[in-house]
Amino acid sequence: MTFRKDVLQHLGIKPGERIELDLLPDGRGMLKAVRPKGTMDSFVGLLAGRTDKVASLDEISEATADGWSQARADKK
């Protein structure tokens, strides 16, 4: 099925993206772009080659806790 460019733009769907049609109980339908779910492999690959440092699980946990507490402090 082909949709006009202005319709796709209004819905936030880029040309070539997959779409999903949800049928609603009142006889209407809702179109939305199918957004790929991130995987652990893609997350790990995001940082690959950016540093030679290897962090231990304890260091990662500590950095996460520090970031969380700083984010909470910023909201106050």
FIDRENVEX-506001 format. One record per residue: residue number from 1; residue in one letter; x, y, z of N, C-alpha, C in turn. Coordinates in pm, 1 decimal. Atoms other than C-alpha are relative to their C-alpha. Example, Ala and Ser with C-alpha at 12.3 -4.5 7.8 and 13.67 -1.06 7.14 Angstrom:
# residues 2
NODE resi resn       nx       ny       nz      cax      cay      caz       cx       cy       cz
NODE    1    A     89.0   -119.0      0.0   1230.0   -450.0    780.0     90.0    120.0      0.0
NODE    2    S    -82.0   -119.0     -6.0   1367.0   -106.0    714.0    -77.0    109.0     73.0
END
This chain:
# residues 76
NODE resi resn       nx       ny       nz      cax      cay      caz       cx       cy       cz
NODE    1    M     84.7   -115.8      0.0      0.0      0.0      0.0     89.9    123.0      0.0
NODE    2    T    -78.5   -122.8      9.8    129.0    347.9    -77.9    -76.7    114.8     64.5
NODE    3    F     59.2   -116.1    -63.9     64.2    658.0    130.8     68.2    125.4    -52.5
NODE    4    R    -58.4   -127.0     43.8    116.5   1019.7     31.2    108.4     43.8     98.2
NODE    5    K   -113.1    -45.0    -80.6    434.8   1182.0    157.8    -46.1     85.4    118.8
NODE    6    D     45.6    -86.1   -108.5    246.1   1442.5    364.6    -69.3    -80.2    110.9
NODE    7    V     63.3     85.9   -100.0     46.7   1167.6    539.6    107.2    -68.7     84.1
NODE    8    L   -109.0     65.9    -71.7    364.7    979.6    629.4     71.8     97.4     93.1
NODE    9    Q    -67.4   -100.3    -83.1    528.9   1298.9    756.7    -85.0     34.8    121.6
NODE   10    H     90.4    -32.6   -110.7    224.3   1381.9    969.1      2.2   -109.2    107.1
NODE   11    L     -1.4    112.5    -92.8    239.4   1035.7   1126.8    138.6    -28.9     56.9
NODE   12    G   -136.2     23.1    -47.3    615.5   1056.0   1182.2     62.5   -126.0    -57.3
NODE   13    I    -50.6    120.7     65.5    678.6    767.7    943.0     86.5     42.6   -117.6
NODE   14    K    -92.5    -33.0    108.3    979.1    792.6    714.5    -22.0    -95.0   -117.3
NODE   15    P     15.4     88.1    115.8    961.8    659.9    358.1     87.4   -124.3     13.6
NODE   16    G    -73.0    126.1     -7.9   1064.4    295.2    350.9    -13.2    -70.1    134.2
NODE   17    E     17.7     63.4   -130.2    985.1    232.8    718.9   -120.3    -93.9     -4.2
NODE   18    R    113.1     91.8    -12.9    759.0    -54.2    809.3   -106.0     67.2     86.1
NODE   19    I    108.9    -56.1    -78.9    419.2     40.3    944.2    -83.0   -111.7     61.7
NODE   20    E     86.2     93.5    -70.5    178.1   -128.2   1178.9   -139.9     61.3      3.1
NODE   21    L    138.1    -44.5     -3.5   -200.8   -104.0   1161.1    -69.3    -67.9    116.4
NODE   22    D     77.2     52.2   -112.4   -393.3   -143.7   1485.4   -146.7     27.5    -28.3
NODE   23    L    143.7    -16.0     19.3   -766.5   -203.6   1441.2    -63.4     30.4    134.3
NODE   24    L     63.2    -43.4   -123.6   -965.9    -19.5   1705.3   -144.5    -49.4      4.8
NODE   25    P    133.3     58.8    -14.3  -1298.7   -145.0   1842.6   -111.4     80.2    -67.0
NODE   26    D    107.3    -82.9     57.1  -1498.2    148.2   1702.4      3.6      6.5   -152.5
NODE   27    G     -5.9      4.5    146.2  -1411.6     60.7   1341.7    110.6     84.6    -61.2
NODE   28    R   -111.7    -79.7     50.2  -1115.2    296.4   1311.8    127.4    -82.9      1.6
NODE   29    G   -131.4     62.5     -1.3   -755.4    202.5   1248.6    104.9    102.9     38.4
NODE   30    M   -108.1    -89.8    -37.8   -432.0    349.2   1381.9    128.7    -49.9    -64.6
NODE   31    L   -127.6     31.9     64.3   -111.7    355.5   1173.5    113.2     54.8     84.8
NODE   32    K   -119.9    -50.4    -66.1    230.3    384.8   1334.2    121.5    -70.9    -58.4
NODE   33    A   -124.6     59.1     48.2    590.1    321.4   1239.8     40.3   -113.1     92.9
NODE   34    V    -54.0    109.3    -80.2    737.7     -6.9   1355.7    141.8     40.3     36.8
NODE   35    R   -132.0    -40.9    -48.0   1035.4     95.1   1567.1     76.9   -124.6     43.6
NODE   36    P    -78.1    117.7    -41.1   1311.0   -163.7   1598.7     36.4      8.6    146.7
NODE   37    K    -38.6      8.2   -140.1   1380.0   -274.0   1951.1    151.8    -14.8      5.8
NODE   38    G   -143.4     10.6    -16.1   1738.8   -228.3   2063.3     38.9   -136.1     57.1
NODE   39    T    -51.1    126.2    -52.5   1944.5   -536.6   2133.7    125.4     28.2     81.4
NODE   40    M   -121.8    -14.4    -78.2   2228.4   -587.4   2377.6    121.2      8.1    -93.6
NODE   41    D   -111.3     -2.9     94.8   2459.5   -653.3   2081.0     17.2    138.8    -61.0
NODE   42    S    -12.2   -133.1     59.5   2378.3   -316.6   1925.0     46.6    101.4    103.9
NODE   43    F    -44.5    -90.3   -106.0   2426.7   -142.6   2261.2    149.6    -15.3     24.4
NODE   44    V   -142.3     25.3    -22.7   2764.4   -306.6   2320.0     81.1     51.5   -118.9
NODE   45    G    -69.1    -45.1    120.0   2865.1   -232.2   1960.9      7.9    150.9    -10.2
NODE   46    L      2.2   -145.5      3.6   2779.1    135.2   2013.3    129.4     59.6     53.6
NODE   47    L   -120.3    -52.8    -64.5   3086.0    183.6   2231.5    128.5    -69.7    -43.9
NODE   48    A   -116.5     79.2     40.5   3318.3    -64.2   2063.0    106.9     87.7    -64.9
NODE   49    G   -113.6    -68.5     59.9   3662.2     72.0   1980.4     19.5    143.7     46.5
NODE   50    R    -11.9   -139.2    -43.2   3612.4    403.3   2163.1     99.7     18.4    113.3
NODE   51    T    -95.4     -8.9   -110.2   3844.4    321.8   2452.9     69.0   -134.6     17.0
NODE   52    D    -71.5    124.0    -30.0   4102.2     67.8   2560.6    -28.8    -46.4    143.4
NODE   53    K     27.3     31.6   -140.4   3976.3     73.3   2922.6   -100.5   -114.5      9.1
NODE   54    V     92.7    109.4    -30.0   3811.0   -239.8   3053.5    -47.4     21.9    142.8
NODE   55    A     56.3    -25.4   -132.6   3576.1   -184.0   3346.6    -49.9   -130.3     60.2
NODE   56    S     52.7    116.7    -71.1   3493.5   -443.1   3608.6   -149.2     23.6     27.0
NODE   57    L    141.2    -15.4    -34.3   3132.6   -508.4   3708.1    -18.4     94.7    118.0
NODE   58    D      7.3    -90.9   -114.4   3198.6   -327.1   4036.1     13.8    145.4    -45.2
NODE   59    E    -18.0   -136.0     50.8   3323.9    -19.3   3847.6   -123.2     47.4    -77.2
NODE   60    I    120.7    -34.7     75.5   3021.7    -26.6   3617.7   -114.6     29.8     96.4
NODE   61    S    105.5    -21.6    -99.1   2785.5    -58.8   3916.9     18.6    132.3     73.4
NODE   62    E    -28.8   -125.0    -69.7   2957.9    228.1   4095.9    -30.3    120.9    -88.2
NODE   63    A     26.1   -110.0     93.2   2941.5    453.4   3788.3   -149.8     18.8    -21.1
NODE   64    T    145.1     -6.9     17.2   2573.9    369.3   3741.5    -65.0     63.7    122.3
NODE   65    A     54.9    -55.7   -123.8   2496.0    446.8   4107.2     32.1    148.5     11.1
NODE   66    D    -38.2   -141.5     -3.7   2689.1    775.9   4086.9    -85.6     81.6    -96.2
NODE   67    G     82.5    -69.8     99.4   2500.4    874.7   3772.4   -143.8     12.4     46.2
NODE   68    W    137.5     -1.1    -49.5   2166.2    781.0   3928.9    -16.0    103.3    111.9
NODE   69    S     11.8    -93.7   -111.8   2231.9    979.9   4246.5     16.9    144.1    -49.6
NODE   70    Q    -17.2   -134.6     54.7   2350.2   1281.4   4042.6   -127.4     44.1    -71.9
NODE   71    A    124.3    -33.1     70.2   2035.7   1267.3   3826.2   -109.0     36.1    100.0
NODE   72    R    100.7    -29.9   -103.4   1820.0   1261.4   4140.9     28.0    135.1     64.9
NODE   73    A    -36.8   -127.1    -61.1   2013.0   1554.1   4290.0    -34.0    116.2    -94.2
NODE   74    D     30.3   -104.2     98.3   1965.5   1753.8   3967.9   -149.7     33.4     -3.5
NODE   75    K    144.9    -21.5      4.7   1586.2   1711.0   3991.0    -51.7     77.0    121.0
NODE   76    K     45.6    -67.7   -124.0   1567.2   1860.6   4342.9     14.0    149.0     -9.1
END
